[in-house]
Each structure stands twice: as structure tokens, then as C-alpha cells.
Amino acid sequence: AQSVTQPDIHITVSEGASLELRCNYSYGATPYLFWYVQSPGQGLQLLLKYFSGDTLVQGIKGFEAEFKRSQSSFNLRKPSVHWSDAAEYFCAVGTQGAQKLVFGQGTRLTINP
Amino acid sequence: ETGVTQTPRHLVMGMTNKKSLKCEQHLGHNAMYWYKQSAKKPLELMFVYNFKEQTENNSVPSRFSPECPNSSHLFLHLHTLQPEDSALYLCASSQELAISHSPLHFGNGTRLTVT
């Protein structure tokens, strides 16, 4: 069965600094990978997804993620964070034809002014 | 505007109460889901419905009873809950069941507290 690990429970970065959130997955075949963001009091919003093709995917709000099969990783990046990026970020993995996603535990991002 | 609306936003209930959570999606999607989000735990899938038919019950206790009268509405009926059932309950929908082709759209959730 597939699984997702987000090694960092909480990350703090300064506004304007670059950001990388880590995500590692476990699955034998090519996974379908997602990043979601959850602002306080809100549901989850899809940031980006990877199904196939170019391993560097662009998402909303200036985020991107890179699929690295050799490292079983799908890390989320942003070159310069804004205070409004403070939220919880979830990585998720699904399989072809799957009816459900497996979510990581989430990484809470705090932005220092 | 999320496209998936959940009511109420907050609910406090005693262990002997009966209450219901409501979810409505305005996206024309065919599949709907209930997830449970507890502190310090990954999201847990509870139920999946496709064209009003339940396709998955992820070993959820019978004190949680889902109902899907049509593809746009989903309910979660609650009775004799336990304090450990306190959590954020999220509803989601997708165009089709294979989420590899159809990402999930989430509502803002109902924050449930069982006293």
C-alpha cells in the first residue's frame, strides 16, 4: 500500500525567503502526486498535481514541485514566500484509477515578518 | 467561493445527542467523500459515494451514518458519539471517482466537539 511522509511537522521562514517542503512517498508504480494547502478555518485547496510528463510542475500562488523518482520525493518549493502563505501543507499520493488519496500528516508553515 | 458548502461550521454535542452534518456541492461532480481530520493525524477517508451509491466504507463505526440522496448532497448522521470523535469533518467532491483524473475539491469543514 502507498504511504506518504512529510518529515517536517513545522517550518518557520522569513517573509521573502525561499521555501522547500519535503514529501516522500512509498509506492511501487508511478504515483499520482498532489500538494494541498489548508488555511486556518478552511478546507484543503489543490496547489498542484503530477500525473506524468515534465517532472517539474507549476501550481497556483507561485508554487512548484519536482517529482524525483530516484528519491521517491515530490518536494514543494516557492522562491519567495508571502505572509499569506502561512498555512498547513499536505502532500498526497494516489494510484492510477484509485478511488482515494493517501495524505501525509502535513507541514505547518509559519512566516516571520 | 469553494463550490462545496458545509453546514454547520461548528457543532457541539453531547454523547447522547443526534445531529447531522450537511454537505452540498455546486460543481456538477459525481463523487462525494467524507474525511475526518484529527489533530496530529493524517486525513482519514471515511466514506465514498459515486452517483449516490456508496462505494467505500473505511471501517467507520456505525455511530456515523452517511446518506447521499443525490449527487449534489451528502449528509453524515451522528449518534451516541465519543469524545475522541471530536475533529474537523471535511466533505469533498470530484468529477469522477478516479481521482487520478479528477482532483478533490474540499469544503471548509465542520468543527465537531463531543462533550
Interface residues (C-beta under 8 A of the other chain):
Chain A: V4 Y32 F34 Y36 G41 Q42 G43 L44 Q45 L46 K49 F51 F90 G94 T95 Q96 G97 A98 Q99 K100 L101 V102 F103 G104 Q105 G106
Chain B: T2 V4 Q6 Y33 K40 K41 P42 L43 L45 V48 T55 E56 L90 A92 L97 A98 I99 S100 P103 L104 H105 F106 G107 N108 G109
